[in-house]
Amino acid sequence: MFNKLKNSFPFRSGPNFLLCFLGFSGVGYFGTSYLHKQKYDHPIVQEALRILQHNDQIIQLAGYPLSLQINMGSNATQNNDVCQFSFQVVGPKGAAKVELMGQSRELQEIQNKTQYYIPSSKQMTDVMKYNKDVDALQNWKLTPDVRLWKIDHLVADIGLQGDFRIVLVDSNQVLKKDVAQAMTPPLVTDRRTLYDLKLEIDARKPKVPTTEQEIEEARRYRQQELYRKVGGVRNITIISTIIGAMAIYNYVKANRRISVLNTQIHRQSLIIIQTNPQIKKLFGQNIQFNQQLRGGQIRDQAEFETDMYGQKAGVCYVKGQKNKKTNDWEIETIDVAVKDAQEYLVDLCISNYMKINNQYHYQNQNL
């Protein structure tokens, strides 16, 4: 088991191990980041972002527009009943750390529709999927167990050390006028079909820049975000290209064919053939070999053939393996084929050699 693991690709050499380590680390990092960011696609996070952008204090300190930023300090915990998020929002002027908590109830349990108005992820997905199919949305009846969310706690800390804390939503405090206005749904329907939820979602329009300064800041910020995303894709592409080039180079280097001319296995195989009595009967005492070899060494395996001449002409085939511990070659098989005058192989002399205790033993057939 250990020998098989040791001979596997990652542990054959240092570059192999480094290449596999970088590859698996990259896949693990991007996979984990993707799964972590997927948690923040929750509708309650998007609604919190909309409320933050309607707050004049946050817009004055952080700027507009605000975008969600997930980093190592972000945290997301959620189940069917409650959820808790911690993340950053970034604007043209600065950033704010946001703490968000919410809870959900089934449609049949909701009494105050203005508090529980945020659809679950499933309902949002269905609305987006059939957004243009009004008939399908109107015929889609909402079941009593459909869950809607409300925001219980929403706090934003602005500054490097959280110098300014803005409490937007707190279940123990009365909402301020601007926050209450932003959180109050502009439209509350009977919520009988999926189309009713779509109407409520469309009514909660995000804030749009109105003044020339806000429009210019929004344009610059979107341009910066575009450059940042393009830069991230560029860095990933460069890293992937480097890893791919390393993999190709390492594979070609490890699998390239190396000539075995005048190496240990080449010289030893010729000596064995020249001293074999049965082969000498066929080819005579003076056996010569062509110096042009066909084949070579790939990793720890060697397989080659060459023409041989004496009283007759023939071809010898040699196959061997390198011992990693002693760094010596062990000949596995030597096959000798005899040619006739038309250069066709007419007779096959097989001599199988196995190195046992540094002695070569052979078995001969058709000699």
Contacts in CASP RR format, 6 or more apart in sequence:
PFRMAT RR
TARGET T0000
AUTHOR 0000-0000-0000
METHOD contacts of the structure
MODEL  1
MFNKLKNSFPFRSGPNFLLCFLGFSGVGYFGTSYLHKQKYDHPIVQEALR
ILQHNDQIIQLAGYPLSLQINMGSNATQNNDVCQFSFQVVGPKGAAKVEL
MGQSRELQEIQNKTQYYIPSSKQMTDVMKYNKDVDALQNWKLTPDVRLWK
IDHLVADIGLQGDFRIVLVDSNQVLKKDVAQAMTPPLVTDRRTLYDLKLE
IDARKPKVPTTEQEIEEARRYRQQELYRKVGGVRNITIISTIIGAMAIYN
YVKANRRISVLNTQIHRQSLIIIQTNPQIKKLFGQNIQFNQQLRGGQIRD
QAEFETDMYGQKAGVCYVKGQKNKKTNDWEIETIDVAVKDAQEYLVDLCI
SNYMKINNQYHYQNQNL
5 11 0 8 1.000
9 16 0 8 1.000
9 20 0 8 1.000
10 16 0 8 1.000
10 17 0 8 1.000
10 20 0 8 1.000
10 21 0 8 1.000
11 17 0 8 1.000
12 254 0 8 1.000
13 254 0 8 1.000
15 246 0 8 1.000
15 250 0 8 1.000
16 250 0 8 1.000
16 254 0 8 1.000
19 243 0 8 1.000
19 246 0 8 1.000
19 247 0 8 1.000
19 250 0 8 1.000
22 243 0 8 1.000
22 246 0 8 1.000
23 243 0 8 1.000
30 236 0 8 1.000
33 70 0 8 1.000
36 70 0 8 1.000
36 74 0 8 1.000
36 76 0 8 1.000
37 70 0 8 1.000
39 76 0 8 1.000
39 78 0 8 1.000
40 68 0 8 1.000
40 70 0 8 1.000
40 74 0 8 1.000
40 76 0 8 1.000
40 85 0 8 1.000
40 87 0 8 1.000
41 121 0 8 1.000
42 76 0 8 1.000
42 78 0 8 1.000
42 83 0 8 1.000
42 85 0 8 1.000
42 121 0 8 1.000
43 118 0 8 1.000
43 119 0 8 1.000
43 120 0 8 1.000
43 121 0 8 1.000
43 124 0 8 1.000
43 149 0 8 1.000
44 83 0 8 1.000
44 85 0 8 1.000
44 100 0 8 1.000
44 102 0 8 1.000
44 118 0 8 1.000
44 149 0 8 1.000
44 151 0 8 1.000
45 68 0 8 1.000
45 85 0 8 1.000
45 87 0 8 1.000
45 100 0 8 1.000
47 118 0 8 1.000
47 151 0 8 1.000
47 204 0 8 1.000
48 85 0 8 1.000
48 98 0 8 1.000
48 100 0 8 1.000
48 151 0 8 1.000
48 154 0 8 1.000
49 66 0 8 1.000
49 68 0 8 1.000
49 89 0 8 1.000
50 182 0 8 1.000
50 204 0 8 1.000
50 206 0 8 1.000
50 207 0 8 1.000
51 151 0 8 1.000
51 154 0 8 1.000
51 168 0 8 1.000
51 169 0 8 1.000
51 179 0 8 1.000
51 182 0 8 1.000
51 183 0 8 1.000
52 58 0 8 1.000
52 66 0 8 1.000
52 89 0 8 1.000
52 96 0 8 1.000
52 98 0 8 1.000
52 154 0 8 1.000
52 156 0 8 1.000
52 168 0 8 1.000
53 59 0 8 1.000
53 64 0 8 1.000
53 65 0 8 1.000
53 66 0 8 1.000
53 206 0 8 1.000
53 207 0 8 1.000
54 178 0 8 1.000
54 181 0 8 1.000
54 182 0 8 1.000
54 207 0 8 1.000
55 156 0 8 1.000
55 166 0 8 1.000
55 168 0 8 1.000
55 178 0 8 1.000
55 179 0 8 1.000
55 182 0 8 1.000
56 178 0 8 1.000
57 164 0 8 1.000
57 166 0 8 1.000
58 66 0 8 1.000
58 96 0 8 1.000
58 156 0 8 1.000
58 158 0 8 1.000
58 166 0 8 1.000
61 93 0 8 1.000
61 94 0 8 1.000
61 96 0 8 1.000
61 158 0 8 1.000
61 164 0 8 1.000
62 89 0 8 1.000
62 90 0 8 1.000
62 91 0 8 1.000
62 92 0 8 1.000
62 93 0 8 1.000
62 94 0 8 1.000
62 95 0 8 1.000
62 96 0 8 1.000
62 158 0 8 1.000
63 91 0 8 1.000
63 92 0 8 1.000
63 93 0 8 1.000
63 94 0 8 1.000
63 217 0 8 1.000
64 91 0 8 1.000
64 92 0 8 1.000
64 207 0 8 1.000
64 209 0 8 1.000
64 214 0 8 1.000
64 217 0 8 1.000
64 218 0 8 1.000
64 221 0 8 1.000
65 91 0 8 1.000
65 209 0 8 1.000
65 218 0 8 1.000
65 221 0 8 1.000
65 222 0 8 1.000
66 89 0 8 1.000
66 90 0 8 1.000
66 91 0 8 1.000
66 96 0 8 1.000
67 89 0 8 1.000
67 90 0 8 1.000
67 91 0 8 1.000
67 221 0 8 1.000
67 225 0 8 1.000
68 87 0 8 1.000
68 88 0 8 1.000
68 89 0 8 1.000
69 87 0 8 1.000
69 88 0 8 1.000
69 89 0 8 1.000
69 90 0 8 1.000
69 95 0 8 1.000
70 87 0 8 1.000
70 88 0 8 1.000
71 88 0 8 1.000
73 86 0 8 1.000
74 85 0 8 1.000
74 86 0 8 1.000
74 87 0 8 1.000
74 88 0 8 1.000
75 84 0 8 1.000
75 85 0 8 1.000
75 86 0 8 1.000
75 87 0 8 1.000
76 83 0 8 1.000
76 84 0 8 1.000
76 85 0 8 1.000
76 86 0 8 1.000
76 87 0 8 1.000
77 83 0 8 1.000
77 84 0 8 1.000
77 85 0 8 1.000
78 84 0 8 1.000
78 85 0 8 1.000
80 104 0 8 1.000
80 147 0 8 1.000
81 103 0 8 1.000
81 104 0 8 1.000
82 101 0 8 1.000
82 102 0 8 1.000
82 103 0 8 1.000
82 104 0 8 1.000
83 100 0 8 1.000
83 101 0 8 1.000
83 102 0 8 1.000
83 103 0 8 1.000
83 104 0 8 1.000
83 149 0 8 1.000
84 100 0 8 1.000
84 101 0 8 1.000
84 102 0 8 1.000
85 98 0 8 1.000
85 99 0 8 1.000
85 100 0 8 1.000
85 101 0 8 1.000
86 97 0 8 1.000
86 98 0 8 1.000
86 99 0 8 1.000
86 100 0 8 1.000
87 97 0 8 1.000
87 98 0 8 1.000
87 100 0 8 1.000
88 95 0 8 1.000
88 96 0 8 1.000
88 97 0 8 1.000
88 98 0 8 1.000
89 95 0 8 1.000
89 96 0 8 1.000
89 98 0 8 1.000
89 156 0 8 1.000
91 221 0 8 1.000
92 217 0 8 1.000
92 218 0 8 1.000
92 220 0 8 1.000
92 221 0 8 1.000
92 224 0 8 1.000
94 158 0 8 1.000
94 159 0 8 1.000
95 158 0 8 1.000
95 159 0 8 1.000
96 156 0 8 1.000
96 157 0 8 1.000
96 158 0 8 1.000
96 159 0 8 1.000
96 166 0 8 1.000
97 156 0 8 1.000
97 157 0 8 1.000
97 158 0 8 1.000
97 162 0 8 1.000
98 154 0 8 1.000
98 155 0 8 1.000
98 156 0 8 1.000
98 157 0 8 1.000
99 153 0 8 1.000
99 154 0 8 1.000
99 155 0 8 1.000
99 156 0 8 1.000
99 157 0 8 1.000
100 151 0 8 1.000
100 153 0 8 1.000
100 154 0 8 1.000
101 151 0 8 1.000
101 152 0 8 1.000
101 153 0 8 1.000
101 154 0 8 1.000
102 149 0 8 1.000
102 150 0 8 1.000
102 151 0 8 1.000
102 152 0 8 1.000
102 153 0 8 1.000
103 149 0 8 1.000
103 150 0 8 1.000
103 152 0 8 1.000
104 116 0 8 1.000
104 120 0 8 1.000
104 147 0 8 1.000
104 148 0 8 1.000
104 149 0 8 1.000
104 150 0 8 1.000
105 116 0 8 1.000
105 147 0 8 1.000
105 148 0 8 1.000
106 144 0 8 1.000
106 145 0 8 1.000
106 146 0 8 1.000
106 147 0 8 1.000
107 142 0 8 1.000
107 143 0 8 1.000
107 144 0 8 1.000
107 145 0 8 1.000
107 146 0 8 1.000
107 147 0 8 1.000
107 148 0 8 1.000
107 191 0 8 1.000
108 144 0 8 1.000
108 145 0 8 1.000
110 116 0 8 1.000
110 148 0 8 1.000
113 185 0 8 1.000
113 188 0 8 1.000
113 191 0 8 1.000
114 184 0 8 1.000
114 185 0 8 1.000
114 188 0 8 1.000
115 150 0 8 1.000
116 148 0 8 1.000
116 149 0 8 1.000
116 150 0 8 1.000
117 148 0 8 1.000
117 150 0 8 1.000
117 185 0 8 1.000
117 188 0 8 1.000
117 200 0 8 1.000
118 148 0 8 1.000
118 149 0 8 1.000
118 150 0 8 1.000
118 151 0 8 1.000
119 127 0 8 1.000
119 148 0 8 1.000
119 149 0 8 1.000
119 197 0 8 1.000
119 201 0 8 1.000
120 146 0 8 1.000
120 147 0 8 1.000
120 148 0 8 1.000
120 149 0 8 1.000
123 146 0 8 1.000
123 194 0 8 1.000
123 197 0 8 1.000
124 201 0 8 1.000
126 140 0 8 1.000
126 194 0 8 1.000
127 137 0 8 1.000
127 194 0 8 1.000
127 197 0 8 1.000
127 198 0 8 1.000
127 201 0 8 1.000
130 136 0 8 1.000
130 137 0 8 1.000
130 140 0 8 1.000
130 194 0 8 1.000
131 198 0 8 1.000
134 195 0 8 1.000
137 193 0 8 1.000
137 194 0 8 1.000
137 195 0 8 1.000
137 198 0 8 1.000
138 193 0 8 1.000
138 194 0 8 1.000
138 195 0 8 1.000
139 193 0 8 1.000
140 193 0 8 1.000
140 194 0 8 1.000
140 195 0 8 1.000
141 192 0 8 1.000
141 193 0 8 1.000
142 191 0 8 1.000
142 192 0 8 1.000
142 193 0 8 1.000
142 194 0 8 1.000
142 196 0 8 1.000
142 197 0 8 1.000
151 169 0 8 1.000
151 183 0 8 1.000
152 169 0 8 1.000
152 171 0 8 1.000
153 169 0 8 1.000
153 170 0 8 1.000
153 171 0 8 1.000
154 167 0 8 1.000
154 168 0 8 1.000
154 169 0 8 1.000
154 170 0 8 1.000
155 165 0 8 1.000
155 166 0 8 1.000
155 167 0 8 1.000
155 168 0 8 1.000
155 169 0 8 1.000
155 170 0 8 1.000
156 165 0 8 1.000
156 166 0 8 1.000
156 168 0 8 1.000
157 163 0 8 1.000
157 164 0 8 1.000
157 165 0 8 1.000
157 166 0 8 1.000
158 164 0 8 1.000
158 165 0 8 1.000
158 166 0 8 1.000
167 173 0 8 1.000
168 176 0 8 1.000
168 179 0 8 1.000
169 175 0 8 1.000
169 179 0 8 1.000
169 183 0 8 1.000
175 183 0 8 1.000
185 200 0 8 1.000
185 203 0 8 1.000
185 204 0 8 1.000
186 203 0 8 1.000
186 204 0 8 1.000
187 199 0 8 1.000
187 200 0 8 1.000
187 203 0 8 1.000
188 200 0 8 1.000
189 196 0 8 1.000
189 197 0 8 1.000
189 199 0 8 1.000
189 200 0 8 1.000
190 196 0 8 1.000
191 197 0 8 1.000
191 200 0 8 1.000
209 215 0 8 1.000
209 217 0 8 1.000
209 218 0 8 1.000
254 299 0 8 1.000
255 298 0 8 1.000
255 299 0 8 1.000
256 298 0 8 1.000
257 295 0 8 1.000
257 296 0 8 1.000
257 297 0 8 1.000
257 298 0 8 1.000
258 296 0 8 1.000
258 297 0 8 1.000
258 298 0 8 1.000
259 293 0 8 1.000
259 296 0 8 1.000
259 297 0 8 1.000
260 266 0 8 1.000
260 293 0 8 1.000
260 295 0 8 1.000
260 296 0 8 1.000
260 297 0 8 1.000
260 302 0 8 1.000
260 304 0 8 1.000
261 291 0 8 1.000
261 293 0 8 1.000
263 297 0 8 1.000
263 329 0 8 1.000
264 328 0 8 1.000
264 329 0 8 1.000
265 302 0 8 1.000
265 318 0 8 1.000
265 320 0 8 1.000
265 329 0 8 1.000
265 331 0 8 1.000
266 293 0 8 1.000
266 304 0 8 1.000
266 318 0 8 1.000
268 329 0 8 1.000
268 331 0 8 1.000
269 316 0 8 1.000
269 318 0 8 1.000
269 331 0 8 1.000
269 334 0 8 1.000
270 289 0 8 1.000
272 331 0 8 1.000
272 334 0 8 1.000
272 353 0 8 1.000
272 360 0 8 1.000
272 362 0 8 1.000
273 279 0 8 1.000
273 287 0 8 1.000
273 308 0 8 1.000
273 316 0 8 1.000
273 334 0 8 1.000
273 336 0 8 1.000
274 280 0 8 1.000
274 287 0 8 1.000
276 351 0 8 1.000
276 362 0 8 1.000
278 349 0 8 1.000
278 351 0 8 1.000
278 364 0 8 1.000
278 367 0 8 1.000
279 287 0 8 1.000
279 336 0 8 1.000
279 349 0 8 1.000
279 351 0 8 1.000
279 367 0 8 1.000
280 287 0 8 1.000
281 367 0 8 1.000
282 311 0 8 1.000
282 312 0 8 1.000
282 338 0 8 1.000
282 347 0 8 1.000
282 349 0 8 1.000
282 367 0 8 1.000
283 308 0 8 1.000
283 309 0 8 1.000
283 310 0 8 1.000
283 311 0 8 1.000
283 312 0 8 1.000
283 314 0 8 1.000
284 310 0 8 1.000
284 311 0 8 1.000
286 310 0 8 1.000
287 308 0 8 1.000
287 309 0 8 1.000
287 310 0 8 1.000
288 308 0 8 1.000
288 309 0 8 1.000
288 310 0 8 1.000
289 306 0 8 1.000
289 307 0 8 1.000
289 308 0 8 1.000
289 309 0 8 1.000
289 316 0 8 1.000
290 306 0 8 1.000
290 307 0 8 1.000
290 308 0 8 1.000
290 309 0 8 1.000
291 306 0 8 1.000
292 306 0 8 1.000
292 307 0 8 1.000
293 304 0 8 1.000
293 305 0 8 1.000
293 306 0 8 1.000
294 304 0 8 1.000
294 305 0 8 1.000
294 306 0 8 1.000
295 303 0 8 1.000
295 304 0 8 1.000
295 305 0 8 1.000
296 302 0 8 1.000
296 303 0 8 1.000
296 304 0 8 1.000
297 322 0 8 1.000
300 321 0 8 1.000
300 322 0 8 1.000
300 324 0 8 1.000
301 319 0 8 1.000
301 320 0 8 1.000
301 321 0 8 1.000
301 322 0 8 1.000
302 318 0 8 1.000
302 319 0 8 1.000
302 320 0 8 1.000
302 321 0 8 1.000
302 322 0 8 1.000
302 329 0 8 1.000
303 317 0 8 1.000
303 318 0 8 1.000
303 319 0 8 1.000
303 320 0 8 1.000
304 317 0 8 1.000
304 318 0 8 1.000
305 315 0 8 1.000
305 316 0 8 1.000
305 317 0 8 1.000
305 318 0 8 1.000
306 315 0 8 1.000
306 316 0 8 1.000
307 313 0 8 1.000
307 314 0 8 1.000
307 315 0 8 1.000
308 314 0 8 1.000
308 315 0 8 1.000
308 316 0 8 1.000
308 336 0 8 1.000
312 338 0 8 1.000
312 339 0 8 1.000
313 338 0 8 1.000
313 339 0 8 1.000
313 343 0 8 1.000
314 336 0 8 1.000
314 337 0 8 1.000
314 338 0 8 1.000
314 339 0 8 1.000
314 345 0 8 1.000
315 336 0 8 1.000
315 337 0 8 1.000
315 339 0 8 1.000
315 345 0 8 1.000
316 334 0 8 1.000
316 335 0 8 1.000
316 336 0 8 1.000
316 337 0 8 1.000
317 333 0 8 1.000
317 334 0 8 1.000
317 335 0 8 1.000
317 336 0 8 1.000
317 337 0 8 1.000
318 331 0 8 1.000
318 333 0 8 1.000
318 334 0 8 1.000
318 335 0 8 1.000
319 331 0 8 1.000
319 332 0 8 1.000
319 333 0 8 1.000
319 334 0 8 1.000
320 329 0 8 1.000
320 330 0 8 1.000
320 331 0 8 1.000
320 332 0 8 1.000
320 333 0 8 1.000
321 329 0 8 1.000
321 330 0 8 1.000
321 332 0 8 1.000
322 328 0 8 1.000
322 329 0 8 1.000
322 330 0 8 1.000
323 329 0 8 1.000
323 330 0 8 1.000
330 355 0 8 1.000
331 353 0 8 1.000
331 354 0 8 1.000
331 355 0 8 1.000
331 360 0 8 1.000
332 353 0 8 1.000
332 354 0 8 1.000
333 350 0 8 1.000
333 351 0 8 1.000
333 352 0 8 1.000
333 353 0 8 1.000
334 351 0 8 1.000
334 352 0 8 1.000
334 353 0 8 1.000
334 362 0 8 1.000
335 348 0 8 1.000
335 349 0 8 1.000
335 350 0 8 1.000
335 351 0 8 1.000
336 348 0 8 1.000
336 349 0 8 1.000
336 350 0 8 1.000
336 351 0 8 1.000
337 345 0 8 1.000
337 347 0 8 1.000
337 348 0 8 1.000
337 349 0 8 1.000
338 345 0 8 1.000
338 346 0 8 1.000
338 347 0 8 1.000
338 348 0 8 1.000
338 349 0 8 1.000
339 345 0 8 1.000
339 346 0 8 1.000
340 346 0 8 1.000
347 366 0 8 1.000
348 366 0 8 1.000
349 364 0 8 1.000
349 365 0 8 1.000
349 366 0 8 1.000
349 367 0 8 1.000
350 364 0 8 1.000
350 365 0 8 1.000
350 366 0 8 1.000
351 362 0 8 1.000
351 363 0 8 1.000
351 364 0 8 1.000
352 362 0 8 1.000
352 363 0 8 1.000
353 360 0 8 1.000
353 361 0 8 1.000
353 362 0 8 1.000
354 360 0 8 1.000
354 361 0 8 1.000
END
